[in-house]
């Protein structure tokens, strides 16, 4: 029985390895713009920053710059913990590409994050007179930054013209970037933030956005993620990507104190929050859902008791903290109101922000020191770690409170792992151990068979299947002598979706 299981596990892993290695080989045949690293320019940029790069940031930036010098497309995953400074590394690559006369497309999963990247990258590169555009799906106006401290409002039509004529150095946006009417004059670099949120087809679309004679050039691809992936998963699922790790946080960053709060300790936690606000600090409150389902009904996730944003906002603003300014944020709020709510929180006009997981990625509020998570058992460990990363970004000691009423031993083990693990990399391995890889990735989302998912825990088996796949592709890259293998691979490609 054990041998049969091992045989099937090997086969499933072997096909996924064959698939990703073949994709990698295909990419190596494509042409890309070979852009030499302008060392003096990079030094000037690094010296202009008001902080020092970590060694891990320097090493990752160097790996990316060396990849971009090659005439074949880079395909690299930049993996770094929450707040480790991935964006500045991407900005180094974009600046080098711009100086060589080429363009960068920078795609983020949400409008909030796209606007934040636009503001952050514009500020970081303000001494280099670049033209940086912002394109999102919901706004009528788009902002382009040409000169230091000079923001110009322009229409979408004008922005698209500029992009097509190679007059925009860096175009930052959401999924709006992959619309058919968006064209680039000389696109040489694509940066995808939280890349697991974009499908293969979307990535491919963005990589074919060059207009005119540069249409044959495939852009270099830099994917970024703050969700650390265990080594076995990275080797298998992202086997077609080279990996750069930013595994250290900026110096002086204080550890976020994390505590599981029982129902009896709730009042004590509220008192602590009030003290923090009185000191001038701010608080995030995260809830698993927007509103409560009707009486007796469960929502799409099958939850009937999970805390809802609207209900929690009413309770906190009217009963618990009537003297404090409480804001509310969720996905159903109109774009302009969402922006105003975030701006008020950033400008310290709001003390407490009650939100769904829309603030999970990238939101930067250095004055926020408390992250309070209702129904913490409803979120995965990686997601909880992302939430925790929203605080501790300034000079003040920060705290993360995990509220749960679940008696489950598994829940207790998971939340205890979050309390004990500071690093997202350590946490990812723990999550894999506790929940199993099927839960870690979400089998429905990935479409990977259960047997193979459980095999991902076995690093030896992963490496063996990888070596076998490499050996076959070295002998016969097109698999011409293996018609049955070709047919199985075609079937496998249809059956599995890797993002």
C-alpha positions in Angstrom: 0.0 0.0 0.0 2.8 2.4 1.0 4.7 1.6 -2.2 1.7 2.3 -4.3 1.1 5.6 -2.6 4.7 6.6 -3.2 4.5 5.5 -6.9 1.4 7.8 -7.4 2.9 10.6 -5.4 6.1 10.5 -7.6 4.0 10.5 -10.8 1.9 13.6 -9.7 5.0 15.5 -8.6 7.0 14.5 -11.7 4.3 16.0 -14.0 4.2 19.3 -12.2 8.0 19.4 -12.3 8.0 18.6 -16.0 5.4 21.3 -16.6 7.3 24.1 -14.8 10.7 23.2 -16.1 9.4 23.0 -19.7 7.8 26.5 -19.2 11.2 27.7 -17.9 13.0 26.3 -21.0 10.4 27.9 -23.3 11.0 31.3 -21.7 14.8 30.9 -22.1 14.3 30.8 -25.9 12.5 34.2 -25.9 14.3 37.5 -26.5 14.4 40.3 -23.9 16.0 43.7 -23.8 19.5 43.3 -22.3 19.9 46.3 -20.1 23.3 46.9 -18.4 23.4 47.9 -14.8 24.2 51.7 -14.4 26.2 51.4 -11.1 26.7 55.2 -10.7 23.0 55.8 -11.1 22.1 53.1 -8.5 24.6 54.4 -6.0 23.1 57.9 -6.4 19.6 56.5 -5.8 20.7 54.5 -2.7 22.5 57.5 -1.3 19.3 59.6 -1.8 17.2 57.4 0.5 16.6 58.4 4.1 17.3 54.9 5.3 20.0 52.3 4.8 19.3 49.3 2.6 19.7 45.9 4.4 22.3 43.4 3.1 19.4 41.2 1.9 17.9 44.1 -0.1 21.3 44.8 -1.7 21.8 41.2 -2.6 18.3 40.9 -4.1 18.7 44.1 -6.1 22.1 42.9 -7.5 20.5 39.5 -8.6 17.7 41.3 -10.4 20.1 43.8 -12.1 22.3 40.9 -13.3 19.2 39.1 -14.7 18.1 42.2 -16.6 21.5 42.4 -18.3 20.8 39.1 -20.1 19.1 39.0 -23.5 16.5 36.4 -22.3 13.6 37.3 -20.0 14.2 37.3 -16.3 11.5 35.3 -14.3 12.3 36.0 -10.7 10.2 35.8 -7.4 11.2 38.4 -4.8 10.1 36.9 -1.5 10.3 39.1 1.6 8.5 39.3 4.9 6.0 42.0 5.7 7.7 45.4 5.8 11.1 44.0 4.6 11.3 46.6 1.8 10.6 44.8 -1.5 9.2 47.9 -3.2 12.5 49.9 -3.0 14.3 46.9 -4.6 11.8 46.9 -7.5 12.3 50.7 -7.7 16.0 50.2 -8.2 15.3 47.9 -11.2 12.7 50.3 -12.6 15.1 53.3 -12.4 17.8 51.3 -14.2 15.3 50.3 -16.9 14.1 53.9 -17.3 17.6 55.3 -17.7 18.2 52.9 -20.6 15.1 54.3 -22.4 12.7 51.4 -21.6 9.4 51.2 -19.6 8.2 49.4 -16.5 4.7 48.2 -15.7 3.9 47.7 -12.0 0.7 45.8 -11.2 -0.8 45.6 -7.7 -3.9 43.6 -6.7 -5.9 46.5 -5.2 -6.5 50.1 -5.9 -5.4 51.1 -2.4 -2.1 49.3 -2.9 -1.6 50.7 -6.5 -2.0 54.3 -5.2 0.3 53.6 -2.3 3.0 52.2 -4.6 2.5 55.3 -6.9 3.0 57.7 -4.0 5.9 55.7 -2.5 7.8 55.2 -5.8 7.2 58.8 -6.9 8.6 60.0 -3.7 11.6 57.6 -3.7 12.5 58.6 -7.3 11.7 62.3 -7.1 15.3 63.4 -7.7 15.5 61.5 -11.0 12.9 63.4 -13.1 10.9 60.4 -14.3 7.4 60.3 -15.7 5.4 58.0 -13.5 1.7 57.2 -14.3 -1.1 55.8 -12.3 -3.9 53.8 -14.0 -6.7 52.2 -12.0 -10.1 50.9 -13.1 -12.4 53.1 -11.1 -10.9 56.6 -11.4 -11.6 59.0 -14.3 -8.4 61.0 -13.8 -4.9 59.8 -13.8 -1.8 61.4 -12.3 1.5 61.6 -14.0 4.7 62.8 -12.2 7.2 64.4 -14.4 9.3 66.8 -12.3 10.1 67.0 -8.6 6.9 67.8 -6.6 5.0 68.4 -9.8 1.8 66.2 -10.1 -0.3 66.7 -13.2 -3.9 65.5 -13.6 -4.4 64.0 -17.1 -7.2 62.1 -18.8 -7.0 58.4 -19.4 -6.8 58.9 -23.2 -3.8 61.2 -22.8 -2.1 58.8 -20.3 -2.6 55.8 -22.7 -1.1 57.9 -25.6 1.9 58.7 -23.5 2.4 55.1 -22.6 2.1 53.9 -26.2 4.6 56.6 -27.2 7.2 55.6 -24.6 6.7 58.9 -22.7 5.8 57.2 -19.4 8.8 55.6 -17.6 6.8 53.6 -15.0 3.1 52.9 -15.2 1.6 51.7 -12.0 -1.9 50.2 -11.8 -4.4 47.4 -11.0 -5.8 44.9 -13.4 -6.6 47.9 -15.6 -3.1 47.5 -17.0 -4.1 44.4 -18.9 -7.0 46.0 -20.8 -6.5 45.7 -24.6 -6.3 49.4 -25.1 -3.2 49.7 -22.8 -0.1 49.6 -25.0 3.6 50.3 -24.2 6.2 51.8 -26.6 9.2 49.9 -25.1 8.1 47.7 -22.1 11.1 45.9 -20.7 10.1 45.1 -17.1 6.9 43.9 -15.5 6.6 43.9 -11.7 3.7 42.0 -10.1 3.0 42.6 -6.4 1.5 39.8 -4.5 1.9 37.8 -7.7 -0.1 34.7 -6.6 -3.2 36.9 -7.0 -2.7 37.2 -10.7 -3.4 34.3 -13.1 -1.0 32.9 -15.7 -3.1 34.3 -18.5 -3.1 37.8 -16.9 0.7 37.7 -16.6 1.0 36.6 -20.2 -1.3 39.4 -21.4 0.8 42.0 -19.6 4.0 40.5 -21.1 2.6 41.1 -24.6 1.9 44.7 -24.2 4.6 46.2 -26.5 3.5 48.2 -29.4 5.2 48.5 -32.8 8.6 47.1 -33.6 9.3 46.1 -29.9 6.4 43.7 -30.0 8.8 40.7 -30.3 10.6 41.6 -27.1 9.3 39.8 -24.0 9.6 41.9 -20.8 11.6 40.8 -17.8 9.2 39.6 -15.0 9.7 40.3 -11.3 7.0 38.8 -9.1 6.9 39.9 -5.4 5.2 38.3 -2.5 5.1 38.9 1.3 3.6 35.4 1.8 6.7 33.3 2.5 6.5 29.9 0.8 8.0 26.8 2.4 11.0 25.5 0.4 9.3 22.4 -0.9 6.4 24.4 -2.2 8.7 27.0 -3.8 10.8 24.3 -5.5 7.7 22.7 -6.9 4.9 25.2 -7.6 7.3 28.1 -8.5 10.0 25.8 -10.1 10.0 28.1 -13.2 11.1 31.1 -11.1 14.5 32.1 -9.7 14.2 33.1 -6.1 15.5 36.1 -4.3 14.9 36.3 -0.5 14.8 39.4 1.7 15.0 37.6 5.0 15.9 40.5 7.3 13.9 43.5 8.5 15.1 47.1 8.5 17.3 47.8 11.6 15.6 49.2 14.6 12.2 47.5 13.8 10.7 46.4 17.2 9.0 43.0 17.5 5.2 43.2 17.5 3.9 41.7 20.8 1.3 39.1 19.9 -1.3 37.8 22.4 -4.4 35.5 22.1 -7.3 37.2 23.9 -10.0 35.0 25.6 -13.6 36.3 25.9 -12.9 37.1 29.6 -10.0 39.4 28.7 -11.9 41.4 26.2 -12.6 44.4 28.6 -8.9 44.5 29.6 -8.0 44.7 25.9 -10.4 47.5 25.3 -8.9 49.5 28.2 -5.4 49.0 26.7 -6.6 50.2 23.3 -8.1 53.4 24.9 -4.7 54.0 26.6 -2.8 53.7 23.3 -5.3 56.1 21.6 -4.9 58.6 24.4 -1.1 58.5 23.8 -1.8 59.6 20.2 -1.6 56.1 18.6 -4.1 54.4 16.2 -5.8 51.0 16.0 -6.9 48.6 13.3 -9.8 46.2 14.0 -10.2 43.4 11.5 -13.4 41.4 11.1 -13.9 38.3 8.8 -17.1 39.6 7.1 -18.9 42.8 6.0 -22.4 42.1 7.5 -24.2 39.4 9.4 -26.2 36.8 7.5 -30.0 36.7 8.1 -31.2 35.0 11.2 -30.5 31.2 11.1 -28.6 31.4 7.8 -25.0 30.8 7.2 -22.9 32.9 4.8 -21.0 31.5 1.8 -18.1 30.4 4.0 -20.6 28.4 6.2 -20.0 30.8 9.2 -23.0 32.0 11.2 -21.3 33.6 14.2 -18.3 35.4 12.7 -18.0 39.1 13.6 -19.2 41.5 10.9 -17.6 44.9 10.2 -20.9 46.9 10.2 -22.0 45.4 13.5 -18.6 45.9 15.1 -18.3 49.5 13.9 -21.7 50.3 15.4 -20.7 48.6 18.7 -17.3 50.3 19.0 -18.4 53.8 17.9 -21.6 53.9 20.0 -21.0 51.6 23.1 -17.3 51.0 23.7 -15.5 54.1 22.4 -18.2 56.8 21.9 -15.6 59.5 22.7 -13.2 58.3 20.0 -13.3 58.7 16.2 -14.1 55.3 14.6 -13.9 54.7 10.8 -15.2 51.8 8.7 -13.7 50.2 5.5 -14.9 47.2 3.4 -15.0 46.1 -0.2 -18.6 47.3 -0.9 -17.8 50.9 -0.1 -17.5 53.2 -3.2 -13.9 53.9 -4.3 -13.9 57.7 -3.4 -15.3 57.0 0.1 -12.7 54.2 0.5 -9.9 56.6 -0.4 -11.3 59.3 1.9 -11.5 56.8 4.8 -7.9 55.6 4.3 -6.7 59.2 3.9 -8.4 60.3 7.2 -6.8 57.3 9.0 -3.4 58.1 7.6 -3.8 61.8 8.5 -4.8 60.8 12.1 -8.3 62.2 11.8 -9.6 58.7 12.8 -8.4 56.8 15.9 -9.8 53.3 15.1 -10.4 51.8 11.7 -12.8 48.8 11.6 -12.1 46.8 8.4 -12.4 43.6 6.5 -9.2 42.0 5.0 -9.0 44.8 2.4 -6.1 46.2 4.5 -4.3 42.9 4.5 -1.6 43.9 2.0 0.7 46.9 1.8 -1.2 49.6 3.8 1.4 51.7 5.5 0.3 53.6 8.7 3.4 54.1 10.9 1.4 55.7 13.7 -0.8 52.5 14.1 0.3 50.4 17.1 -2.6 48.0 17.8 -3.9 45.3 15.4 -7.0 43.7 16.9 -8.3 40.7 14.9 -11.8 39.4 15.6 -12.5 35.8 14.8 -8.8 35.1 14.4 -9.5 31.4 13.9 -11.3 32.3 10.6 -8.1 33.4 8.9 -5.1 31.4 7.7 -1.7 31.9 9.5 -0.1 33.7 6.5 -3.1 36.1 6.4 -2.9 36.8 10.2 0.9 37.5 9.7 0.0 40.0 7.0 -2.5 41.7 9.3 0.2 41.9 12.0 2.5 43.5 9.5 0.2 46.5 9.3 1.5 47.6 12.8 5.1 48.0 14.0 6.1 50.1 11.0 7.0 53.2 13.0 9.2 53.9 16.1 6.5 52.9 18.7 6.1 49.5 20.4 3.2 47.7 18.7 0.7 44.9 19.6 -1.4 42.3 17.9 -4.5 40.9 19.7 -6.0 37.7 18.4 -9.6 37.4 19.6 -11.1 33.9 19.4 -13.9 31.9 21.0 -13.0 28.6 19.3 -12.2 25.7 21.7 -10.4 23.7 18.9 -7.0 22.4 19.7 -5.9 22.9 16.1 -6.9 26.6 16.4 -4.9 26.9 19.6 -1.8 25.3 18.0 -2.0 27.7 15.0 -2.5 30.9 17.0 0.3 29.8 19.4 2.6 29.4 16.4 1.8 33.1 15.4 2.6 34.2 19.0 5.9 32.4 19.0 7.1 33.0 15.4 8.3 36.4 14.5 9.5 35.5 11.0 7.0 34.7 8.2 9.4 32.1 6.8 9.4 30.2 10.1 5.6 30.6 10.2 5.1 29.2 6.7 6.9 26.0 7.6 4.8 25.8 10.8 1.6 26.3 8.9 2.5 23.6 6.4 3.2 21.2 9.4 0.0 22.0 11.3 -2.5 22.4 8.5 -1.0 20.4 5.6 -0.1 21.8 2.2 -3.7 21.4 0.9 -5.0 23.9 3.4 -1.9 26.1 3.1 -2.6 26.8 -0.5 -6.3 26.1 -0.7 -6.8 23.0 -2.9 -9.9 24.5 -4.7 -7.9 27.5 -5.7 -4.9 25.5 -6.9 -6.6 22.4 -8.3 -3.7 20.2 -7.1 -4.6 16.6 -6.1 -4.6 15.8 -2.4 -2.1 13.0 -2.7 0.4 15.2 -4.3 -0.2 18.0 -1.8 0.7 15.7 1.1 3.8 14.6 -0.9 5.0 18.2 -0.9 6.1 17.7 2.7 8.8 15.3 1.5 11.7 17.4 0.3 13.7 14.3 -0.9 10.8 13.2 -3.1 10.4 16.7 -4.5 14.1 16.8 -5.4 14.1 13.3 -7.0 11.1 14.2 -9.2 12.8 17.4 -10.2 16.0 15.7 -11.2 14.1 13.1 -13.2 12.2 15.8 -15.1 15.4 17.7 -15.8 17.1 14.6 -17.1 14.3 13.8 -19.6 14.1 17.5 -20.8 17.9 17.6 -21.3 17.8 14.5 -23.6 14.6 15.6 -25.4 13.4 19.2 -24.8 10.4 18.9 -27.1 9.5 15.4 -25.8 9.3 14.2 -29.4 10.3 10.7 -28.5 7.8 10.5 -25.7 4.3 10.8 -27.3 2.6 9.3 -24.3 4.3 11.7 -22.0 3.3 14.6 -24.3 -0.3 13.5 -24.2 -0.2 13.1 -20.4 1.4 16.6 -20.0 -1.3 18.2 -22.2 -4.0 16.5 -20.0 -2.1 17.5 -16.9 -2.0 21.2 -18.1 -5.7 21.2 -18.6 -6.4 19.6 -15.2 -4.2 21.8 -13.1 -4.2 25.5 -12.7 -1.1 26.9 -11.1 -2.4 30.2 -9.8 
